[in-house]
Amino acid sequence: MAEHEETEPDYRFTLANERTFLAWIRTSLGLVAGGVAVHQLVPGLSVPGARTALAAMCLALAAALAISSYPRWHRAQQAMRRGEPLPRSRMLLVVTIGVLLITAFAAALVVIG
């Protein structure tokens, strides 16, 4: 199989890829802030350890997102340089499910009281 020749992509695509990377990082930072805020500012909940669990869920999702954002940026950049289709990212599903679980857990805690 021949090596793909790499060319410099249109700068607009490179900058769009960078903005996407930064959006993932911003989301990760938002989850970190949310996790810290839940742990520090939410009063005690009726379920022991729930506040810590909710904060930990936010922080775990933030870490997963931060860890995966640079490799995702790099794979997209390499694909653009080689003229290949952009790679798919499983993190879209991970973030969706993670936010859904955090929301469902928080909603259950609100309903329980």
N, C-alpha and C positions, 0 to 999 in steps of 0.2 A: 504494500500500500504506500503510495507516494505521500511525502510530507506536504501538508497544506502550506502554501505560501502565505505569509502574514503581510497584511497591508494596514496602514493607519486608517481607522474608520473615520467617517465624518465626525468632526468635533462635537456636533450637536448630539450624536448618539452616545459619545463618550461622556459628555456632561449629563445627559439624561440618565445614564447608568450610574453615574456618581450621585445624582440626586436621589435615585432609588436606594442606593446604599445608605445615604444619610437619613432617608426616611425610616429605614429599618433601625438604624442606630437611635434616632429620635424616639421611635416606638419603644425600643428597649429601655431608654432612659426614662420614659414615661411610666413604664411598668416598674422600674426600680423606685421611682418617686412614689408611685401608688403603694407599693409594698411597704416602704418605710412609713408612709403616712398612715396606712392601716394599722401597722404595729404600734406606732407612737401616739396616734391621735384618736383612734376609735376606742370608746370606753369598753370596759369588760363586757363580753357577750355571755349569753346564758349557757353556751356550750363551752366547757373548758378547753383551752388550746385552739379554739376556732380562729381567734385573731392571728395567732402565730401561723396557723396553717394557711390562712388566706394570704398573709404577707409572704410566706414561703412559696406559694403557688405563683404569685406575681414575680418574685425574684427568680424563680426557676425558669419561667417563660422568658424573662428578660435576658438571662444568661444564655439560653438556647438561641435566642434571636441574635444576640450580639456575636456569639461564637460563629454562627452560620452566615452572617451578613458579608463578611469579607470574602470567604470562598465563593459565595454566590456572585458577588461583584466581579471577582477574578474570572470565573467561568464564563460569564456573559461577555466580559471584555475580550477574552481569548476567542470566543465564538465569533464576535464581530470582526476581529482582526483576520480570522480565517475564512470569513464569508459563510459560516455555518449557521444553521438555525440556533436560536437562543435556547439554552438548556432550561428544562422545567425545574421548578423548585418545590420540594415537598414542604418547605417552611410555610407556604401559604396555608396548607392544610393544618400544620402544627399550630400556627398562630390562631387560626380560626377555632380549632377545637380547644386550645388552651384558654382563649378568651371566653368561649362558651362555658367551659367548666368553671372558671373563676366567677363568671356572672351567675351561673346556676347555684354555686356554693354560697355566694353572697346573698342571693335572693332567698335561699333556704334559711340562712341565718336571720334575715330580716323577718321572714314569716314566723320562724320559731320564737323570735322575740329577743 
